[in-house]
Amino acid sequence: MKSSAAEDRAPGERRQSDPTQSNQTSGIGARAQRREDAPLVSGRGQFVADTQLPAQTHAAFVRSVHPHARIAAIETADALATSGVLAVLTGQEAQRDGLGGIPWEVRPPVPQGVDDKTLPPVGAPEVAAPQQVIARDVVRYVGEIVAMVVAETAHAARDAAERVVVDYEPLPFVAATDASAAPGAAPVWPDRPDNVCFTFCKGDAAAVAAIFAKAHHVTRLALANTRLAANPIETRGYIGIYDPATERYTLYASAGKPNPIKRTLARDVFGIPPDRIRVITRDVGGGFGAKNVAYAEEALVLWAARRIGRPVRWIADRSESFISDVQGRDQVNRSELALDKQGRFLALRIASTVNLGAYLGPRGVVPVLSGTKLIASVYRLPAAYYEIKAVFTHTVPTCPYRGAGHPEVIFQIERLVDTAARELGIDPVQLRRRNLVPASAMPHRTVADVVYDCGDFPRNMADALRLADWDGFPARRRAAARRGRLRGFGIANCLEAGSFGAGQKAWVDVDANGFVTVLIGTQSSGQSHATVYSQIAADVLGLPLQDVRVVQGDTDVVPGGDGTGGCRSMVIDGSALQVTLRALVEKGRRFAAAALEAAEDDIEFGNGQYRVVGTDRVLAFKAVAAAAAAAGAALNAAESFQPPTQTFPNGCHICEVEIDPDTGATELKSYVMVHDAGRILNPIVVEGQLHGGVAQGIGQALMEHAIWERDSGQMIAGSFMDYAMPRADAIPSYQLALHEVPTATNPLGVKGVGEAGPTAAPPAVINAIVDALSALGVRHVPMPATPYAVWQAIEAAKRSVAP
């Protein structure tokens, strides 16, 4: 049997499309317009805030104003007396009703040789305490929930919340990452007096130390990857419903992982079978990882709905999001690179302290460990040693934020390479060329014991340099100098390890008219799932996009799936859909054979038609669907795909900046990216993912910083007046080229692209800024490189050379 599915191929072999086997206008590779756009731009989107239910009530939360305090008493009488108030709930009521907490869900590393059978179960409190849905005795960060008010209106709920009086006994606290494990620091948890949740080492420390001792040159940098707030355009919001007749809960949620959230709420908070909870997500206005974990507010609106017998609604405001959403990044690093006389890399050594916040979040381990796979990046690196200390602080927990550990590691590597080049008097481009893994070395096993199956890193960089007109940069720098500006050229190679983990399943149903329904366990928050999944189906079945309907985000309809995250959607779920569609085509052969009066083995499929091999006798896919329906049979299929390994999307980004030396203001003059995302399913979608991701990376490099003040433990960047976000005038026009090197690790050949921008952009921008200032003697500028930070670096350089 023939189909339009991707053929088996060697790693890195570019797929040549067959026009007889593909829908060229809407199938894989087509620049199909997003199906999601029309309802969204016309105001017909359905977000949680658009959902209005009969008799719904409104919730407001009382949150801690202290980073660490004992709750001596809570007085609720005045709040309960407020007009329209239906309930005021505290941790005591939650405890009496038997509510559990929000547990960790990804296991911290364990010492080598430990038997997995002896480990406590996932979420075990002896590993790290779950977060109570309402704090009872002690609060551990500003923003932690201490009471919940339910009222007839949102205004009444907020007014009453302000009348709840909490008697706090303040306790010592620690908010800064670098201070958490210092002697004398206030402990977050009594059983962890040093505030260390776990440590992790990778590599041979003694062997690497010996290499460093004999190296011709060693470059050392102290680098911070600042804490970030995800700030999706839609804040978190939930509506909880309880049906006493069926004893079932329904949660409308702005969330990226409906089924995992359902499982956590059922298993860990309510202690009920999962089928008693339904989670519905409709449109989600961005997430970037912050909406992927279970939150206390999700449990509380369900619990309150059960107690008062009416739906309970909560929509966060922006200031509330700053102190209650999980945040990202927040590492301090000591980074070292050893090189020989020829400038070849000998060894890398990194020591990182990572801030977990007050609790080990559901996926708080992921960004701590995922970057360790990338310790070699795109370079030949014989040896490496990585040491991580994950610490608690009195701040909101951290979890995966777009990139989830990859940006932190790539930033260190690319800053080390640039700095080493200047210290050795080698052009940064030439030093990179000297150490890149060539395409001829693929598959390549790295010092981190991962295998890159394919890629052409030198070509990425060569194409990016050509697009950026590297040869013309000296003239542009001289022209800028005549205008009193400092111009810099920054380059960053990047690599990610994505799309790993559990296999996923897809379900496809075809009705009597040949219309296709795809059920898939991901949840789009801007990734264009409805478009690209439809393209996969159109490509295999030879149908127009409008004949395909994609259903996601309802746990009563979609039986499973782990949601969206880690560049997994197209690689894993898309591949599951591909193999399911192949099975569907195979199932249809029986009905086609009967209608065409031929043996099943003589039936082939392509371009939307079943054909008797060697003849012109054909039957359209829709006719086969009708034949199946007439026979009383279901034309459907459900198959799974388990990735054998992760994928390694990669690329090269180049940024040029101009700096006003009198003010430190930085202007991005150009930005070039060349990226290998494997097989491109829809160029428009890939370009959009890169554009948006780079904007986030530029934001981190130049302006974003979620500051928890060291001396007060308060979030002092708690609004858009204080937390700067990139605007249109901060983002230059992009130049983009896609370098398509399909992988053979999945049937679609895709690698993922959603996290590339925030991984590559920060080092590209900072390298450009440092390049602009290098003539002054500036060696590093920390993120965010605000005008003040850049001006300080300039002034410090001037003072260092003053007589």
C-alpha positions in Angstrom: 0.0 0.0 0.0 1.2 3.5 -0.8 0.3 6.6 1.2 1.2 10.3 1.4 3.1 9.7 4.7 6.8 10.6 4.9 9.0 7.8 3.6 11.7 6.2 5.7 14.9 8.1 5.1 18.4 8.5 6.5 19.0 11.1 9.2 19.5 14.5 7.7 18.3 13.6 4.3 16.1 16.4 2.9 12.7 15.1 1.9 11.7 15.7 -1.7 7.9 16.1 -1.9 5.9 14.0 -4.4 3.1 16.1 -5.9 1.1 13.0 -6.7 1.2 12.0 -3.0 0.5 15.3 -1.3 -2.1 18.1 -1.0 0.2 20.9 -2.1 -2.2 23.7 -1.2 -3.1 22.7 2.3 -1.0 19.7 3.2 2.4 19.5 4.9 4.8 22.3 3.8 2.0 24.6 2.6 1.9 28.2 3.8 -1.7 27.6 4.9 -3.3 30.6 6.7 -4.1 30.0 10.4 -7.6 28.6 10.9 -7.6 30.1 14.4 -7.3 33.7 13.3 -10.8 34.6 12.0 -12.6 34.0 15.3 -9.9 35.6 17.4 -9.5 38.8 15.4 -13.3 39.1 15.0 -13.9 38.9 18.7 -15.5 35.4 18.6 -12.9 33.7 20.7 -14.0 31.8 23.8 -11.7 32.5 26.7 -12.5 31.7 30.4 -13.4 35.3 31.0 -16.0 35.1 28.2 -17.8 32.2 30.0 -20.9 33.3 31.8 -22.8 30.7 33.8 -26.2 30.9 35.4 -26.0 31.8 39.1 -22.2 32.1 39.0 -20.5 33.7 41.9 -17.1 35.4 42.2 -14.0 34.7 44.2 -11.2 36.9 45.6 -8.2 35.8 47.5 -6.4 37.2 50.5 -2.7 36.8 50.0 0.2 37.1 52.3 1.9 40.5 52.5 5.0 38.9 54.2 7.7 36.7 52.6 7.7 34.6 55.8 5.4 34.7 58.7 3.4 32.7 61.2 -0.3 33.1 61.0 -1.4 33.8 64.5 -5.1 34.4 63.8 -7.5 35.3 61.0 -10.6 37.4 61.7 -13.3 37.0 59.1 -16.4 38.4 60.8 -16.3 41.8 59.1 -15.8 40.2 55.7 -18.7 37.8 56.3 -20.9 40.8 57.2 -20.2 42.5 53.9 -23.2 42.8 51.5 -23.3 40.0 48.9 -20.7 37.8 50.6 -21.5 34.1 50.6 -18.5 32.5 52.2 -15.1 33.3 53.7 -12.9 30.2 53.7 -9.5 29.6 55.3 -7.0 26.9 55.7 -8.8 25.5 58.7 -11.9 24.8 56.6 -9.7 23.3 53.9 -8.1 21.0 56.4 -11.4 19.9 57.9 -12.7 19.1 54.4 -9.6 16.9 53.7 -8.1 18.9 50.9 -4.6 17.9 49.9 -1.9 20.1 48.5 -0.3 20.7 45.1 2.6 18.2 44.9 5.9 18.1 43.0 5.4 15.9 39.9 8.9 15.5 38.4 11.4 13.7 40.6 14.6 15.4 41.7 17.8 13.5 40.8 18.8 10.7 43.1 22.3 9.5 43.8 23.8 7.1 41.3 23.2 3.5 42.2 20.0 4.1 44.2 17.4 1.5 43.4 14.3 3.0 41.9 12.1 0.5 43.8 13.2 2.1 47.1 12.2 5.6 46.1 9.2 7.3 47.6 6.3 7.9 45.2 5.9 11.0 43.1 4.8 13.9 45.2 6.0 12.4 48.4 6.2 15.1 51.1 9.5 13.7 52.5 11.1 14.7 49.3 9.6 18.2 49.2 6.4 19.5 50.9 3.3 20.0 48.8 1.9 23.5 48.7 -1.2 23.8 50.8 -4.1 25.2 48.7 -4.6 27.7 51.6 -1.8 28.3 54.0 -2.8 27.4 57.6 0.1 28.1 59.9 3.0 29.6 58.0 3.3 31.7 54.8 6.5 31.4 52.8 6.2 34.1 50.1 4.4 37.3 49.3 1.3 36.3 47.4 0.6 33.0 49.1 -3.1 32.4 49.7 -4.4 32.7 53.3 -8.1 33.1 52.7 -10.8 33.0 50.0 -13.9 35.1 49.7 -16.9 34.2 47.6 -19.5 36.8 46.8 -22.3 37.7 44.4 -20.0 40.1 42.4 -16.3 40.5 41.9 -16.4 43.9 43.5 -18.1 42.6 46.6 -15.6 39.7 46.9 -12.7 42.2 46.7 -14.2 44.6 49.1 -14.8 41.8 51.6 -11.3 40.4 51.1 -9.9 43.7 52.2 -11.8 43.3 55.5 -10.2 40.0 56.4 -7.8 40.7 59.1 -4.7 38.5 59.4 -2.5 38.6 62.5 1.0 37.8 61.2 4.1 37.1 63.3 6.9 38.0 60.8 9.8 35.6 60.6 13.3 35.9 59.0 13.4 35.3 55.3 15.8 35.0 52.3 14.8 36.1 48.8 18.0 36.3 46.9 19.3 33.2 45.0 23.0 33.8 45.9 22.2 34.3 49.6 19.9 31.3 50.1 22.5 28.7 50.9 24.9 31.1 52.6 25.7 30.4 56.3 23.1 32.0 58.5 20.4 32.3 55.8 16.9 32.0 57.1 15.6 28.5 56.4 12.5 28.1 54.3 11.8 24.7 55.6 12.8 23.4 59.1 14.1 20.1 57.7 16.3 21.9 55.1 18.4 24.3 57.3 20.8 24.9 54.4 17.9 25.6 52.0 19.2 23.1 49.5 16.5 20.9 48.0 18.8 18.8 45.9 22.1 18.8 44.2 23.2 17.3 40.9 26.6 16.7 39.3 27.4 15.5 35.8 30.8 14.6 34.5 34.2 13.7 36.0 35.2 16.5 38.3 38.8 15.3 38.8 39.5 14.7 35.1 38.1 18.1 34.2 40.1 19.8 36.9 43.3 18.2 35.5 42.4 19.6 32.0 41.9 23.1 33.3 45.2 22.9 35.2 47.1 22.2 32.0 45.1 24.4 29.6 46.8 27.1 27.6 43.9 29.6 28.4 40.9 29.6 30.8 38.0 32.0 30.5 35.9 32.6 33.6 32.6 34.5 33.9 30.1 35.0 36.7 26.7 35.1 35.0 23.2 35.6 36.2 20.1 34.4 34.3 17.5 36.7 35.8 14.0 35.8 37.0 11.2 36.4 34.6 7.5 36.6 34.7 5.7 34.8 31.8 3.0 37.6 31.4 0.7 35.9 28.8 -1.8 38.4 27.4 -4.6 36.5 29.1 -4.2 36.2 32.8 -5.0 32.9 34.6 -8.7 32.3 35.2 -10.9 29.5 36.4 -14.6 28.7 36.9 -15.5 25.8 39.2 -18.8 23.8 39.1 -20.1 21.0 41.2 -23.0 18.7 40.4 -24.3 17.1 43.6 -26.4 14.6 41.6 -23.4 13.1 39.9 -20.8 14.2 42.5 -18.7 15.5 39.5 -16.7 18.7 39.2 -16.2 20.7 36.1 -13.4 23.2 35.8 -13.2 25.8 33.0 -9.5 26.7 32.9 -7.0 28.8 31.1 -4.5 25.9 31.1 -2.1 24.1 28.8 -2.3 20.6 30.2 -6.0 19.7 30.9 -5.5 16.0 31.5 -2.5 16.3 33.8 -4.3 19.0 35.8 -7.3 16.8 36.1 -5.2 14.0 37.4 -3.5 16.2 40.0 -6.7 17.7 41.3 -8.4 14.3 41.6 -5.5 12.3 43.0 -3.7 14.8 45.3 -6.2 17.5 46.3 -9.6 15.8 46.4 -8.7 12.1 46.7 -11.3 11.0 44.2 -11.3 9.0 40.9 -10.2 11.1 37.9 -13.5 10.5 36.1 -15.2 12.7 38.7 -13.4 15.8 37.3 -13.8 17.3 33.9 -11.5 20.1 32.7 -12.5 22.3 29.8 -10.1 24.6 28.1 -11.2 26.6 25.1 -9.1 29.5 23.7 -6.0 30.2 25.8 -4.3 33.6 25.4 -0.7 32.5 25.7 1.0 30.4 28.4 4.8 30.0 27.9 4.8 27.3 30.6 3.1 29.3 33.4 -0.3 27.8 32.7 0.9 24.2 32.5 1.0 23.3 36.2 -1.8 22.8 38.7 -2.5 25.8 40.9 -4.3 26.2 44.2 -6.9 28.5 42.7 -8.1 25.7 40.4 -8.8 23.5 43.4 -10.3 26.3 45.4 -13.0 27.3 42.9 -14.1 23.7 42.7 -14.1 23.3 46.4 -16.0 26.5 47.0 -18.5 25.6 44.3 -19.3 22.4 46.2 -19.6 24.2 49.5 -22.0 26.9 48.3 -23.8 25.0 45.5 -23.2 27.5 42.8 -20.5 28.1 40.1 -17.4 30.0 41.4 -15.4 32.2 39.1 -12.0 33.8 39.5 -10.1 35.9 36.9 -6.6 37.2 38.0 -5.7 40.8 37.5 -2.2 41.6 36.3 -0.7 42.6 39.7 -2.1 39.3 41.2 -0.4 37.4 38.4 3.0 38.9 39.2 2.9 37.4 42.8 1.0 34.1 42.1 2.0 32.7 38.7 5.0 30.5 38.7 8.0 32.3 37.3 11.1 31.3 35.3 14.9 31.2 35.0 16.6 32.7 38.2 20.1 31.2 38.2 23.5 32.4 39.2 26.4 30.6 37.5 30.2 30.3 37.7 31.2 29.4 34.1 34.6 28.4 32.8 36.0 27.3 29.4 39.5 25.8 28.9 41.2 26.1 25.5 44.4 25.0 23.9 47.0 27.2 22.0 45.0 26.8 18.7 41.8 28.0 20.4 40.2 24.5 20.5 37.8 23.8 23.3 39.2 21.4 25.9 36.7 21.4 28.7 33.7 23.3 30.2 33.0 23.7 33.9 29.8 25.2 35.3 28.5 25.6 38.8 24.9 26.8 39.1 22.7 27.8 42.0 19.1 27.6 40.9 16.2 29.3 42.7 13.2 27.0 43.2 11.2 29.5 45.2 9.4 28.5 48.4 8.1 25.1 47.1 9.4 22.5 44.7 6.8 23.3 42.0 5.1 20.5 40.0 7.7 20.7 37.3 10.3 22.8 39.1 12.9 20.1 38.4 12.6 20.4 34.6 14.5 23.7 34.0 17.1 22.7 36.5 18.1 19.5 34.7 17.0 19.8 31.1 19.9 22.1 30.1 22.5 19.6 31.2 21.9 17.7 28.0 23.1 20.8 26.1 26.4 21.3 27.8 28.3 20.9 24.6 25.8 22.8 22.4 26.9 22.7 18.8 30.6 22.4 19.6 33.2 19.7 19.8 33.9 19.5 23.5 36.0 16.6 24.9 35.2 17.1 28.6 32.7 18.9 30.9 31.6 19.0 34.5 28.3 20.5 35.6 27.4 21.1 39.3 23.9 22.3 40.3 22.5 23.3 43.7 18.7 23.8 43.7 17.7 26.0 46.6 14.6 27.2 48.3 13.9 30.9 48.9 10.9 32.9 50.2 9.6 33.7 46.7 6.9 32.4 44.4 7.9 29.0 43.0 9.7 28.6 39.6 8.8 26.2 36.9 9.4 25.8 33.2 9.2 29.1 31.3 9.7 29.0 27.5 13.0 27.2 27.0 13.0 25.6 30.4 16.7 25.4 31.1 18.0 25.6 27.5 18.4 29.4 27.5 20.3 29.3 30.8 22.9 26.9 29.4 23.3 28.3 25.9 23.7 31.8 27.4 26.7 30.6 29.4 28.3 28.8 26.5 27.9 31.7 24.0 29.1 34.3 26.4 32.1 32.2 27.3 33.0 31.7 23.6 32.8 35.4 22.8 34.8 36.3 25.9 37.5 33.7 25.2 37.8 35.0 21.6 38.6 38.5 22.8 41.0 37.3 25.5 42.9 35.2 22.9 42.7 37.9 20.2 40.7 35.6 17.9 37.7 36.8 16.0 34.6 35.3 17.7 33.3 34.0 14.4 36.6 32.2 13.6 36.7 30.7 17.1 33.2 29.3 16.6 34.1 27.9 13.2 37.1 26.2 14.6 35.0 24.3 17.2 31.7 23.5 15.4 30.7 19.9 15.0 30.6 19.3 11.2 27.7 17.8 9.4 30.0 14.9 8.4 30.3 13.9 12.1 26.6 13.1 12.4 25.4 11.2 14.3 27.5 12.8 17.0 27.6 11.6 20.6 28.4 14.5 23.0 30.2 14.7 26.3 26.7 14.8 27.9 26.1 11.3 26.4 23.3 12.4 24.1 23.4 11.8 20.3 22.7 14.5 17.8 21.2 12.4 14.9 21.5 15.2 12.2 22.2 18.8 11.7 24.5 21.2 9.7 25.8 23.7 12.3 28.5 25.2 10.0 26.0 25.9 7.3 23.6 27.6 9.8 26.4 30.0 10.8 27.6 30.6 7.2 24.1 31.4 6.0 23.5 33.7 9.0 26.7 35.6 8.4 25.8 36.0 4.7 22.3 37.3 5.6 23.8 39.7 8.2 26.4 41.0 5.7 29.2 40.3 8.1 31.8 41.5 5.6 30.1 44.9 5.6 30.0 45.3 9.4 33.3 47.3 9.7 31.9 50.0 7.4 28.7 50.2 9.4 30.7 50.4 12.6 32.7 53.3 11.3 29.6 55.1 10.1 28.1 54.7 13.5 31.2 56.1 15.1 30.9 59.3 13.0 27.4 59.7 14.4 28.8 59.3 18.0 27.4 55.8 18.4 29.0 52.5 19.3 28.0 49.6 17.0 28.3 46.0 18.0 27.9 42.6 16.2 26.7 39.7 18.3 26.4 36.1 17.2 25.0 33.1 19.1 24.7 29.5 18.0 21.9 27.6 19.7 20.7 24.1 20.2 17.8 22.6 22.1 16.9 19.1 23.4 13.2 18.9 23.0 10.3 16.5 22.4 11.2 13.9 24.9 9.2 12.0 27.4 6.1 9.8 27.3 4.4 8.7 24.2 1.1 10.2 23.1 -2.1 9.0 21.4 -4.3 10.5 18.7 -7.9 9.6 17.8 -9.4 10.1 14.3 -13.1 9.6 13.4 -14.6 9.9 9.9 -18.4 10.5 9.4 -20.5 9.2 6.5 -19.8 12.4 4.5 -16.1 12.0 4.8 -15.5 14.8 7.3 -12.7 14.1 9.7 -12.5 14.8 13.4 -9.2 14.7 15.2 -9.0 14.3 18.9 -5.7 15.2 20.4 -4.4 15.7 23.9 -2.5 18.9 23.5 -3.8 22.4 24.1 -3.1 25.4 21.9 -2.2 28.7 23.4 -1.1 30.3 20.1 0.8 27.4 18.6 -1.6 27.0 15.6 -2.6 23.4 16.4 -5.9 23.5 14.6 -4.1 24.6 11.5 -1.1 22.2 11.5 -2.9 19.1 12.7 -5.4 19.7 9.9 -2.5 20.0 7.4 -1.2 16.6 8.5 -4.7 15.1 8.0 -5.1 16.9 4.7 -1.7 15.7 3.5 -2.4 12.0 4.3 -6.0 11.9 3.3 -6.0 14.3 0.3 -8.7 16.6 1.8 -9.1 20.3 2.1 -8.4 21.8 5.5 -12.1 22.7 6.0 -13.0 19.1 6.0 -10.9 18.5 9.1 -12.0 19.4 12.7 -9.5 19.4 15.5 -10.8 18.9 19.1 -8.7 19.4 22.1 -9.1 20.8 25.6 -12.0 18.8 27.0 -11.1 15.8 29.2 -14.5 14.2 28.8 -14.1 14.2 25.0 -10.3 13.7 24.6 -9.5 10.6 26.6 -5.9 11.3 27.3 -2.8 13.3 26.5 -0.2 15.2 28.5 -0.9 18.7 27.0 1.5 21.1 25.4 5.1 21.9 26.4 8.7 21.2 25.6 8.3 21.5 21.8 6.4 18.2 22.0 3.1 18.9 20.1 4.1 18.3 16.5 7.0 15.9 17.2 5.1 13.5 19.4 1.4 14.2 19.1 1.7 15.2 15.4 3.6 11.9 14.8 0.8 10.0 16.7 -1.7 11.6 14.4 0.4 10.7 11.4 0.5 7.0 12.4 -3.2 7.1 13.3 -4.0 8.4 9.8 -1.9 5.7 8.2 -3.9 3.2 10.2 -7.1 4.9 9.1 -6.1 4.6 5.5 -5.3 1.0 6.0 -8.7 0.3 7.6 -10.4 2.0 4.6 -8.8 -0.4 2.1 -11.3 -3.1 3.1 -14.2 -1.0 2.1 -12.5 0.3 -1.0 -11.6 -3.2 -2.1 -15.3 -4.3 -1.7 -16.6 -1.4 -3.7 -14.0 -1.8 -6.4 -14.3 -5.5 -6.5 -10.6 -6.1 -6.0 -8.4 -7.8 -3.5 -7.2 -5.7 -0.6 -3.6 -6.3 -1.6 -4.3 -4.7 -5.0 -5.5 -1.4 -3.5 -3.1 1.6 -3.1 -3.9 5.0 -1.7 -2.7 8.4 -2.7 -4.0 12.0 -3.4 -7.2 11.3 -1.6 -8.1 8.2 -3.7 -8.1 4.4 -3.4 -6.9 2.9 -6.7 -6.7 -0.6 -8.0 -3.0 -0.9 -8.8 -2.2 -0.6 -12.5 -5.7 0.6 -13.5 -7.7 3.8 -13.6 -10.3 2.4 -11.3 -10.5 4.7 -8.3 -12.7 5.6 -5.4 -12.4 8.9 -3.5 -11.8 8.8 0.3 -15.2 10.3 0.9 -16.9 7.6 -1.1 -15.1 5.0 1.1 -16.3 6.8 4.2 -19.9 6.6 2.9 -19.4 2.9 2.1 -18.2 2.2 5.6 -21.2 4.0 7.1 -23.6 2.1 4.8 -22.1 -1.1 6.1 -22.7 0.0 9.6 -18.9 0.1 10.3 -17.0 2.9 12.0 -14.2 4.4 10.0 -11.9 5.4 12.8 -8.4 4.8 14.3 -6.4 5.5 17.4 -2.7 4.9 17.6 0.2 6.0 19.8 3.7 7.3 19.1 6.6 6.9 21.6 9.7 9.0 20.7 12.8 6.9 20.8 14.9 9.9 21.8 14.7 13.7 21.9 15.1 16.0 18.9 17.8 18.7 18.5 16.5 21.8 16.7 19.4 24.2 16.2 20.3 27.5 14.6 22.4 30.7 14.5 21.2 34.1 15.4 23.0 37.4 14.8 22.2 40.8 16.2 23.6 44.3 15.6 23.1 47.1 18.0 24.0 50.8 18.3 24.6 52.3 21.7 24.5 56.0 22.8 27.5 56.2 25.1 26.1 59.2 26.9 22.9 57.5 28.0 23.5 53.8 27.6 20.4 53.4 25.4 20.7 50.4 23.1 19.0 50.2 19.7 18.7 46.9 17.9 19.5 47.7 14.3 19.1 44.3 12.8 18.4 40.7 13.7 19.1 37.6 11.6 18.2 34.0 12.3 18.8 30.8 10.5 17.1 27.9 12.0 16.8 24.1 11.5 13.5 22.9 12.9 13.6 19.7 10.9 10.8 19.2 8.3 8.7 22.4 8.1 5.0 21.6 8.3 3.9 25.2 7.8 6.4 28.0 7.2 4.0 30.7 8.4 3.7 29.0 11.8 7.4 28.4 12.1 8.2 31.9 11.3 5.7 33.2 13.7 7.1 31.0 16.5 10.6 32.3 15.8 9.5 35.9 15.7 7.6 35.7 19.0 10.3 33.7 20.7 13.0 36.2 19.7 10.9 39.1 21.1 10.8 37.3 24.4 14.5 36.7 24.3 15.1 40.4 23.5 12.9 41.2 26.5 15.0 39.2 28.8 18.3 40.6 27.4 17.3 44.3 27.5 14.5 45.0 30.1 12.6 42.2 31.8 13.4 41.3 35.5 11.0 40.0 38.1 12.7 41.5 41.1 12.1 40.1 44.6 13.8 42.7 46.7 16.6 41.2 48.7 16.0 43.3 51.9 12.1 43.1 52.0 11.1 40.0 50.1 8.6 42.0 48.2 7.9 41.8 44.5 8.9 45.3 43.4 8.4 44.7 39.7 4.7 43.8 40.2 3.1 45.7 37.3 3.8 46.9 33.8 4.8 50.2 35.3 7.8 48.4 36.9 8.3 45.3 34.8 9.3 46.4 31.3 8.1 44.5 28.3 9.3 44.9 24.7 7.2 47.0 22.5 7.1 47.2 18.7 9.7 50.0 18.6 12.2 47.8 20.6 12.0 44.9 18.0 13.8 45.3 14.6 12.6 43.8 11.4 13.8 40.2 11.3 15.7 38.4 8.5 14.9 34.7 8.6 16.0 31.6 6.7 14.8 28.1 7.5 17.4 25.3 7.0 15.3 22.1 6.7 17.2 19.0 7.9 14.5 16.4 8.7 15.2 13.9 11.5 14.5 10.2 11.2 13.5 9.9 14.9 9.8 10.5 14.1 7.6 9.9 11.0 7.1 13.6 10.3 10.8 14.5 10.4 10.1 17.5 12.6 12.3 18.8 15.5 10.3 21.6 17.1 10.7 25.3 17.1 8.7 27.0 19.9 11.6 27.6 22.3 14.3 28.6 19.9 13.9 32.4 20.1 14.2 32.8 23.8 17.2 30.5 23.8 19.2 32.2 21.1 18.3 35.9 21.5 19.7 36.7 24.9 23.3 35.7 24.1 23.1 37.3 20.6 21.9 40.6 22.0 24.4 40.7 25.0 27.3 39.6 22.7 26.4 42.5 20.4 26.3 45.0 23.3 29.6 43.8 24.7 31.1 43.9 21.2 30.1 47.5 20.9 31.7 48.3 24.3 34.7 46.1 24.0 37.0 48.9 22.7 36.3 50.6 26.1 37.4 47.5 28.0 34.0 46.3 28.9 34.1 42.5 29.4 30.4 41.8 30.3 27.1 43.5 30.8 24.5 41.7 33.0 21.0 41.1 31.9 18.8 43.0 31.7 21.1 45.4 29.8 19.0 48.5 30.6 20.3 51.9 29.6 21.4 52.4 33.2 23.3 49.1 33.3 25.0 49.8 30.0 25.9 53.3 31.2 27.3 51.9 34.4 29.5 49.6 32.4 30.8 52.4 30.3 31.5 54.6 33.3 33.2 51.8 35.1 35.4 51.2 32.1 36.3 54.9 31.9 37.3 54.9 35.6 39.5 51.8 35.2 41.7 53.5 32.6 41.7 57.0 34.2 45.1 58.2 35.3 
